[in-house]
Amino acid sequence: MKGVNDALQLEQVNRRFGDRQVLTDVTFEVGAGRMTGFVGANGAGKTTTMRIILGVLAADSGTVSWCGAPLTRDDRRRVGYMPEERGLYPKMSVREQLIYLGRLHGLSADRVRRNAADLLDRLGLGERADDPLQQLSLGNQQRAQIAAALVHDPVLLVLDEPFSGLDPLAVDVVVGVLRERTAAGVPVLFSSHQLDVVERLCDDLVIIAAGQIRAAGTRSELRASFAQPRYEIRVDGDAGWLRDQDGVALLDLDGDRAVFDLDPATDEQSALHAALSRGPVRAFGPVVPSLAEIFREVTR
């Protein structure tokens, strides 16, 4: 991850609503040019955290920093925020409100018109630019909401459920636009309940449960941290012979494919050699946990 001069940082952020503690010592970083997935169950604290970053809510304690200094009101004007709830004007045309929002952020009329036109084309809304938002499908309304978060050339993006309601092709379109921003060094923090999408997109991952950060790091770091000494093999023919192999505890068998544990006295090379002695081995390697498996492990 990048250093503090390139990052959004949260340090020991706490928040209560009445007698309910909703965030406890929340600490994580969103690095420059990184897509950081922020995942947790409903009520885990994702939206509260994002609202504190944006200044919509105040933290009871802790700090939110940008480029190594406390995040200011002026800094927040340069953040692109997409709330989970659609917040655009239903009777205003898509183009008109993008221009309006860009002007509110201080862009010149010419620049915001260029930005709006480019985003609408990139997001597949060019032909609907002059339609009122309420005439668009829910998926296209979601694309317009994303355009609204991007139109003022933000230096940081905070997106709450940006892929909700999008079909796989639309997800790919939005991801392409966001990747252009990260390639230019913009940090992106996004929440999503679609763990398969998060796993495919994120560079870094933050998992929150009951208002506490349970895991944070790069995808490879988290997979290595939660990996178990478990192996998968695929052979020619039936892999059932593993039941009788010394040092092997068979966990799953499906014809030519098997998943197994090894006892401490048996290494993976001896298991591989035993398999090779029986015929060709098509695949062999450690089982890498998926994001969904890591999520279930740290939140249960």
SEDREN-285384 format. One record per residue (C-alpha): residue number from 1; y, z, x. Coordinates in steps of 0.2 Angstrom, whole numbers, plus 2048, in hexadecimal, padded with zeros to 3 digits. Layout:
N
{num=NUM&Y=Y&Z=Z&X=X};
...
//
This chain:
300
{num=1&Y=800&Z=800&X=800};
{num=2&Y=812&Z=7FD&X=805};
{num=3&Y=81D&Z=80B&X=80C};
{num=4&Y=82A&Z=815&X=803};
{num=5&Y=838&Z=809&X=806};
{num=6&Y=82F&Z=7FB&X=7FC};
{num=7&Y=828&Z=806&X=7EE};
{num=8&Y=82A&Z=80F&X=7DE};
{num=9&Y=824&Z=820&X=7E0};
{num=10&Y=820&Z=82F&X=7D4};
{num=11&Y=81F&Z=840&X=7DC};
{num=12&Y=818&Z=84F&X=7D2};
{num=13&Y=81F&Z=849&X=7C2};
{num=14&Y=81D&Z=856&X=7B3};
{num=15&Y=821&Z=855&X=7A1};
{num=16&Y=81E&Z=860&X=792};
{num=17&Y=820&Z=85C&X=77F};
{num=18&Y=823&Z=86D&X=778};
{num=19&Y=814&Z=878&X=77D};
{num=20&Y=809&Z=869&X=782};
{num=21&Y=809&Z=863&X=794};
{num=22&Y=808&Z=850&X=794};
{num=23&Y=80A&Z=84C&X=7A7};
{num=24&Y=805&Z=858&X=7B5};
{num=25&Y=80A&Z=854&X=7C7};
{num=26&Y=809&Z=841&X=7C4};
{num=27&Y=80A&Z=839&X=7D6};
{num=28&Y=807&Z=827&X=7DA};
{num=29&Y=810&Z=817&X=7E2};
{num=30&Y=813&Z=805&X=7DD};
{num=31&Y=814&Z=7FB&X=7EC};
{num=32&Y=81F&Z=7EB&X=7EF};
{num=33&Y=816&Z=7DB&X=7EA};
{num=34&Y=807&Z=7E5&X=7E3};
{num=35&Y=800&Z=7E5&X=7D1};
{num=36&Y=7FC&Z=7F7&X=7CD};
{num=37&Y=7F1&Z=7FA&X=7BE};
{num=38&Y=7F4&Z=80A&X=7B4};
{num=39&Y=7E6&Z=80F&X=7A9};
{num=40&Y=7E1&Z=81D&X=79E};
{num=41&Y=7DB&Z=821&X=78D};
{num=42&Y=7E8&Z=822&X=77E};
{num=43&Y=7F2&Z=832&X=780};
{num=44&Y=7EE&Z=833&X=793};
{num=45&Y=801&Z=832&X=798};
{num=46&Y=803&Z=820&X=79D};
{num=47&Y=812&Z=81C&X=791};
{num=48&Y=81A&Z=82D&X=794};
{num=49&Y=81A&Z=829&X=7A7};
{num=50&Y=821&Z=818&X=7A5};
{num=51&Y=82F&Z=81F&X=79A};
{num=52&Y=833&Z=82B&X=7A7};
{num=53&Y=834&Z=81D&X=7B4};
{num=54&Y=840&Z=814&X=7A9};
{num=55&Y=84B&Z=823&X=7A5};
{num=56&Y=846&Z=823&X=792};
{num=57&Y=83F&Z=834&X=795};
{num=58&Y=844&Z=841&X=7A2};
{num=59&Y=837&Z=84A&X=7AC};
{num=60&Y=836&Z=85D&X=7AC};
{num=61&Y=834&Z=85C&X=7BF};
{num=62&Y=82F&Z=850&X=7CD};
{num=63&Y=837&Z=841&X=7D3};
{num=64&Y=837&Z=82E&X=7D0};
{num=65&Y=83D&Z=824&X=7DF};
{num=66&Y=841&Z=812&X=7E3};
{num=67&Y=843&Z=80C&X=7F5};
{num=68&Y=841&Z=81E&X=7FB};
{num=69&Y=850&Z=825&X=7F0};
{num=70&Y=850&Z=82C&X=7DF};
{num=71&Y=850&Z=81F&X=7D1};
{num=72&Y=862&Z=81D&X=7CA};
{num=73&Y=869&Z=816&X=7BA};
{num=74&Y=86E&Z=806&X=7C4};
{num=75&Y=85D&Z=804&X=7CB};
{num=76&Y=856&Z=805&X=7B9};
{num=77&Y=861&Z=7F7&X=7B4};
{num=78&Y=857&Z=7EC&X=7C0};
{num=79&Y=846&Z=7F1&X=7B9};
{num=80&Y=83D&Z=7E6&X=7AD};
{num=81&Y=834&Z=7F0&X=7A0};
{num=82&Y=829&Z=7EB&X=792};
{num=83&Y=825&Z=7F8&X=785};
{num=84&Y=814&Z=7F8&X=77C};
{num=85&Y=81D&Z=7F7&X=76B};
{num=86&Y=826&Z=7E6&X=769};
{num=87&Y=838&Z=7E9&X=76A};
{num=88&Y=840&Z=7D8&X=768};
{num=89&Y=84B&Z=7D2&X=759};
{num=90&Y=83F&Z=7CA&X=74C};
{num=91&Y=84D&Z=7BE&X=745};
{num=92&Y=855&Z=7B9&X=755};
{num=93&Y=84E&Z=7A9&X=75E};
{num=94&Y=844&Z=7AD&X=76E};
{num=95&Y=850&Z=7A3&X=779};
{num=96&Y=860&Z=7AC&X=771};
{num=97&Y=859&Z=7BD&X=774};
{num=98&Y=853&Z=7BA&X=786};
{num=99&Y=865&Z=7B4&X=78A};
{num=100&Y=86C&Z=7C3&X=781};
{num=101&Y=861&Z=7CF&X=78B};
{num=102&Y=864&Z=7C6&X=79C};
{num=103&Y=877&Z=7C7&X=799};
{num=104&Y=876&Z=7DA&X=795};
{num=105&Y=86E&Z=7DC&X=7A6};
{num=106&Y=87D&Z=7D3&X=7AE};
{num=107&Y=877&Z=7C2&X=7B1};
{num=108&Y=883&Z=7B3&X=7B0};
{num=109&Y=881&Z=7A7&X=7A1};
{num=110&Y=87A&Z=799&X=7AB};
{num=111&Y=86E&Z=7A3&X=7B5};
{num=112&Y=867&Z=7AC&X=7A6};
{num=113&Y=865&Z=79B&X=79D};
{num=114&Y=85B&Z=794&X=7AB};
{num=115&Y=850&Z=7A4&X=7AC};
{num=116&Y=84D&Z=7A3&X=79A};
{num=117&Y=848&Z=791&X=79A};
{num=118&Y=83D&Z=793&X=7A9};
{num=119&Y=834&Z=7A2&X=7A2};
{num=120&Y=832&Z=79A&X=790};
{num=121&Y=82A&Z=78B&X=798};
{num=122&Y=81F&Z=795&X=7A4};
{num=123&Y=819&Z=7A0&X=796};
{num=124&Y=815&Z=791&X=78A};
{num=125&Y=823&Z=795&X=77E};
{num=126&Y=82F&Z=786&X=782};
{num=127&Y=82C&Z=77D&X=772};
{num=128&Y=82F&Z=78E&X=768};
{num=129&Y=83E&Z=793&X=771};
{num=130&Y=84A&Z=791&X=763};
{num=131&Y=83E&Z=798&X=756};
{num=132&Y=841&Z=7AA&X=74F};
{num=133&Y=836&Z=7B6&X=757};
{num=134&Y=82E&Z=7BB&X=746};
{num=135&Y=827&Z=7A9&X=744};
{num=136&Y=81D&Z=7AB&X=754};
{num=137&Y=80B&Z=7B0&X=755};
{num=138&Y=808&Z=7C2&X=75B};
{num=139&Y=802&Z=7BA&X=76C};
{num=140&Y=811&Z=7B0&X=76E};
{num=141&Y=81C&Z=7BF&X=769};
{num=142&Y=813&Z=7C8&X=777};
{num=143&Y=818&Z=7BA&X=783};
{num=144&Y=82A&Z=7BB&X=77E};
{num=145&Y=82A&Z=7CE&X=781};
{num=146&Y=824&Z=7CA&X=793};
{num=147&Y=832&Z=7BD&X=795};
{num=148&Y=83E&Z=7CA&X=78F};
{num=149&Y=838&Z=7D6&X=79D};
{num=150&Y=83A&Z=7C8&X=7AA};
{num=151&Y=84A&Z=7BF&X=7A5};
{num=152&Y=856&Z=7C9&X=7B0};
{num=153&Y=84C&Z=7C7&X=7C0};
{num=154&Y=847&Z=7D9&X=7C2};
{num=155&Y=843&Z=7E1&X=7D2};
{num=156&Y=835&Z=7EC&X=7CA};
{num=157&Y=82A&Z=7E9&X=7BB};
{num=158&Y=823&Z=7F6&X=7B0};
{num=159&Y=818&Z=7EF&X=7A2};
{num=160&Y=810&Z=7F9&X=794};
{num=161&Y=800&Z=7EF&X=78E};
{num=162&Y=807&Z=7DE&X=792};
{num=163&Y=7F6&Z=7D5&X=78E};
{num=164&Y=7F4&Z=7DD&X=77D};
{num=165&Y=7F1&Z=7CF&X=770};
{num=166&Y=7EF&Z=7C1&X=77D};
{num=167&Y=7E0&Z=7B5&X=77E};
{num=168&Y=7D8&Z=7B2&X=78F};
{num=169&Y=7E2&Z=7A2&X=792};
{num=170&Y=7F3&Z=7AB&X=78E};
{num=171&Y=7EE&Z=7B9&X=79A};
{num=172&Y=7EC&Z=7AD&X=7A8};
{num=173&Y=7FD&Z=7A5&X=7A4};
{num=174&Y=805&Z=7B6&X=7A4};
{num=175&Y=7FC&Z=7BC&X=7B4};
{num=176&Y=802&Z=7AC&X=7BD};
{num=177&Y=814&Z=7B0&X=7B9};
{num=178&Y=812&Z=7C2&X=7BE};
{num=179&Y=809&Z=7BD&X=7CF};
{num=180&Y=819&Z=7B2&X=7D3};
{num=181&Y=823&Z=7C2&X=7D1};
{num=182&Y=817&Z=7CD&X=7DC};
{num=183&Y=817&Z=7BE&X=7E9};
{num=184&Y=82A&Z=7C1&X=7EA};
{num=185&Y=827&Z=7D3&X=7EE};
{num=186&Y=82A&Z=7DA&X=7DC};
{num=187&Y=81F&Z=7EA&X=7D9};
{num=188&Y=816&Z=7E9&X=7C8};
{num=189&Y=810&Z=7F8&X=7BE};
{num=190&Y=806&Z=7F3&X=7AF};
{num=191&Y=7FB&Z=7FD&X=7A3};
{num=192&Y=7ED&Z=7F6&X=799};
{num=193&Y=7DD&Z=7FB&X=78F};
{num=194&Y=7D5&Z=7EB&X=795};
{num=195&Y=7CC&Z=7F1&X=7A4};
{num=196&Y=7C4&Z=7E0&X=7A8};
{num=197&Y=7D6&Z=7D9&X=7A9};
{num=198&Y=7DC&Z=7E7&X=7B4};
{num=199&Y=7CD&Z=7E6&X=7BF};
{num=200&Y=7D0&Z=7D3&X=7C2};
{num=201&Y=7E3&Z=7D5&X=7C4};
{num=202&Y=7E8&Z=7E5&X=7CD};
{num=203&Y=7EA&Z=7E8&X=7DF};
{num=204&Y=7EC&Z=7FA&X=7DD};
{num=205&Y=7E5&Z=806&X=7CF};
{num=206&Y=7EB&Z=816&X=7C7};
{num=207&Y=7E0&Z=81F&X=7BB};
{num=208&Y=7E8&Z=82D&X=7B0};
{num=209&Y=7DF&Z=839&X=7A5};
{num=210&Y=7E6&Z=848&X=79B};
{num=211&Y=7F7&Z=845&X=7A4};
{num=212&Y=7F0&Z=847&X=7B6};
{num=213&Y=7EC&Z=839&X=7C2};
{num=214&Y=7DA&Z=839&X=7C5};
{num=215&Y=7D8&Z=82A&X=7D1};
{num=216&Y=7E4&Z=81F&X=7DA};
{num=217&Y=7E3&Z=811&X=7E8};
{num=218&Y=7DE&Z=7FF&X=7EB};
{num=219&Y=7CF&Z=7F8&X=7E2};
{num=220&Y=7C5&Z=7F8&X=7F2};
{num=221&Y=7C9&Z=80A&X=7F6};
{num=222&Y=7C4&Z=810&X=7E5};
{num=223&Y=7B4&Z=806&X=7E4};
{num=224&Y=7B0&Z=80D&X=7F6};
{num=225&Y=7B4&Z=81F&X=7F0};
{num=226&Y=7AA&Z=81E&X=7E1};
{num=227&Y=79B&Z=814&X=7E7};
{num=228&Y=78A&Z=81C&X=7E7};
{num=229&Y=77C&Z=819&X=7F4};
{num=230&Y=775&Z=80C&X=7E7};
{num=231&Y=76F&Z=7FA&X=7EB};
{num=232&Y=76B&Z=7EB&X=7E1};
{num=233&Y=75E&Z=7DE&X=7E6};
{num=234&Y=759&Z=7CD&X=7DF};
{num=235&Y=749&Z=7C5&X=7E5};
{num=236&Y=73D&Z=7B7&X=7E1};
{num=237&Y=731&Z=7BD&X=7D4};
{num=238&Y=72F&Z=7CE&X=7CD};
{num=239&Y=738&Z=7DD&X=7D6};
{num=240&Y=72C&Z=7EA&X=7CE};
{num=241&Y=724&Z=7ED&X=7DF};
{num=242&Y=733&Z=7F9&X=7E2};
{num=243&Y=72B&Z=806&X=7D7};
{num=244&Y=71E&Z=809&X=7E5};
{num=245&Y=72A&Z=807&X=7F4};
{num=246&Y=72C&Z=817&X=7FE};
{num=247&Y=73E&Z=81E&X=7FE};
{num=248&Y=743&Z=814&X=7EF};
{num=249&Y=748&Z=81B&X=7DE};
{num=250&Y=748&Z=80C&X=7D2};
{num=251&Y=756&Z=80E&X=7C5};
{num=252&Y=756&Z=7FD&X=7BC};
{num=253&Y=74A&Z=7EF&X=7BC};
{num=254&Y=74C&Z=7DE&X=7B4};
{num=255&Y=740&Z=7D2&X=7BA};
{num=256&Y=746&Z=7CB&X=7CB};
{num=257&Y=755&Z=7D7&X=7CB};
{num=258&Y=754&Z=7EA&X=7CF};
{num=259&Y=760&Z=7F8&X=7D3};
{num=260&Y=75A&Z=807&X=7DD};
{num=261&Y=75F&Z=816&X=7E7};
{num=262&Y=759&Z=81A&X=7F8};
{num=263&Y=754&Z=82C&X=7FF};
{num=264&Y=75E&Z=832&X=80E};
{num=265&Y=74F&Z=82E&X=81A};
{num=266&Y=74F&Z=81B&X=814};
{num=267&Y=75D&Z=80F&X=819};
{num=268&Y=761&Z=7FF&X=810};
{num=269&Y=75B&Z=7F4&X=81E};
{num=270&Y=749&Z=7FB&X=81D};
{num=271&Y=74A&Z=7F7&X=80A};
{num=272&Y=750&Z=7E5&X=80D};
{num=273&Y=742&Z=7E2&X=81A};
{num=274&Y=735&Z=7E8&X=80E};
{num=275&Y=73C&Z=7DC&X=801};
{num=276&Y=73C&Z=7CE&X=80E};
{num=277&Y=72A&Z=7D1&X=812};
{num=278&Y=726&Z=7CD&X=800};
{num=279&Y=730&Z=7BD&X=7FF};
{num=280&Y=741&Z=7B6&X=7FE};
{num=281&Y=750&Z=7C1&X=7FA};
{num=282&Y=75D&Z=7B9&X=7EF};
{num=283&Y=76A&Z=7C7&X=7F0};
{num=284&Y=76B&Z=7D9&X=7F7};
{num=285&Y=779&Z=7E5&X=7F8};
{num=286&Y=781&Z=7F5&X=7F3};
{num=287&Y=786&Z=7F7&X=7E1};
{num=288&Y=799&Z=7F7&X=7DF};
{num=289&Y=7A0&Z=801&X=7D0};
{num=290&Y=7AA&Z=7F8&X=7C4};
{num=291&Y=7BB&Z=7FE&X=7BE};
{num=292&Y=7B4&Z=803&X=7AE};
{num=293&Y=7A7&Z=80E&X=7B6};
{num=294&Y=7B4&Z=816&X=7C2};
{num=295&Y=7BF&Z=819&X=7B2};
{num=296&Y=7B0&Z=822&X=7A9};
{num=297&Y=7AC&Z=82C&X=7B8};
{num=298&Y=7BD&Z=833&X=7BB};
{num=299&Y=7C2&Z=836&X=7A9};
{num=300&Y=7B3&Z=83E&X=7A2};
//
